[in-house]
Amino acid sequence: MNILDRHIFRSILTTALAAVALFAFVLAAGNIIRDLLGPLLSGQLPVMSFGRLVLLLIPFVAYYALPLGMLTGVLLTLGRLSADSEITAMRAAGMSLPRIARPALVLAVLGTALALWVNFQSMPWARVQYHKELAIAIRANPLSYLRPKTFIREFPGYVVYVGSMDADSRDGSNVRDFWMWQLDSERRVVRFIRAESGRVEYDEATNDFIVTLANARVDEHDHRALDDFTQPMRINTFGQIDPVRLSLSKYFGSESVHQKPDWMTYGELVALKDKVEHEAVPAGGEKQHLRSLLKIALTFQGKINMALAVFAFAFVGVPLGIKVSRRETSANLGVAVILALAYYFLIVVVGWLDQHPEYRPDLLLWAPNLIFLSIGAWLLRRLDRAS
């Protein structure tokens, strides 16, 4: 590389790294707020565990942030060079647009190689480790999830309120003034329980709280007429009611997540593909067997295409960055976001066909990148001829 190539390369690299960091922060913030911020603020999650979990989110968000960062880096850098007439000076010196774009494309190739490693190795490992670390942190103090004088919504299908607690062991506590609302799929109350006292124990084998209540009042709505307030409720009073299980399954996904092809490394995917291909197919199970193979193929192709998107985004960003010719960061960021949304929309549309092997969605996954590469080549050729 000559001095000019190094100048363009460093400029795009610096801007792309900053853009990747920005998009990674935005994407990670959603996961942090949803899963980690509440437990951290309530004291359920130690600060050191919180820090490790945030670091484990980085490879996961990099899966999406790398293509966006590369596109933004190319758009911002070439847009600035074009606005400063540096592109015009290069063209006057006899350089073609493909020659000017060479540093950007070299960086895009390196970014694609990095994305392949992230998608097939770093991200799956970090995602599984994230769930394991979160589960370990919760198991260290499970009763911290029952916070007195707080409406607790962590349990699927239930809202719980505890007046006071008297923990006598790590996995057990006596409670007083216990309230519980049982919800249906539309989050309407179907059952309300209020008890004077009770006992809460944590079952580590199933990751459930087992709640045994005494002196309880149970109000039940008619399941067939939940919105009909003229219907009387069934009200019962019991000395003790059957134990109720409150699940913490949303925090314990390490085993199930590890079985998802999306969270498998390259070696694990190859082993899974070989296992499915050689397993005996029962009579009538041919279609399900094809769908299983298709799911694995879609995972392979999806990871490869998401890495290739780094190059495709850069390739289409070169002529767009030169043509837009703007210094404004907001304008170029807007172009990047619109292009990314269009790309991900196409990916989602293809994903809807995962139950239809006859449409070959594993091959259709290549369509968004091919479209972007074709548009980039057409724009680059057109811009080179016009200038």
HELIX and SHEET records of a PDB file:
HELIX    1   1 ILE A    3  ASN A   31  1                                  29    
HELIX    2   2 ILE A   32  LEU A   37  3                                   6    
HELIX    3   3 GLY A   38  LEU A   41  1                                   4    
HELIX    4   4 VAL A   47  ALA A   83  1                                  37    
HELIX    5   5 GLU A   86  ALA A   92  1                                   7    
HELIX    6   6 LEU A   97  TRP A  117  1                                  21    
HELIX    7   7 VAL A  118  SER A  122  3                                   5    
HELIX    8   8 MET A  123  ALA A  140  1                                  18    
HELIX    9   9 PRO A  142  TYR A  145  5                                   4    
HELIX   10  10 SER A  249  TYR A  251  5                                   3    
HELIX   11  11 SER A  254  GLN A  259  1                                   6    
HELIX   12  12 PRO A  261  TRP A  263  5                                   3    
HELIX   13  13 TYR A  266  HIS A  278  1                                  13    
HELIX   14  14 GLU A  286  VAL A  324  1                                  39    
HELIX   15  15 THR A  329  GLY A  351  1                                  23    
HELIX   16  16 PRO A  357  TYR A  359  5                                   3    
HELIX   17  17 PRO A  361  LEU A  364  1                                   4    
HELIX   18  18 ALA A  367  ALA A  386  1                                  20    
SHEET    1   A 6 PHE A 151  ILE A 152  0                                        
SHEET    2   A 6 TYR A 158  SER A 169 -1                                        
SHEET    3   A 6 GLY A 172  LEU A 183 -1                                        
SHEET    4   A 6 VAL A 189  ASP A 203 -1                                        
SHEET    5   A 6 ASP A 208  GLU A 220 -1                                        
SHEET    6   A 6 ARG A 234  GLN A 240 -1                                        
SHEET    1   B 6 PHE A 151  ILE A 152  0                                        
SHEET    2   B 6 TYR A 158  SER A 169 -1                                        
SHEET    3   B 6 GLY A 172  LEU A 183 -1                                        
SHEET    4   B 6 VAL A 189  ASP A 203 -1                                        
SHEET    5   B 6 ASP A 208  GLU A 220 -1                                        
SHEET    6   B 6 VAL A 244  SER A 247 -1                                        
END                                                                             
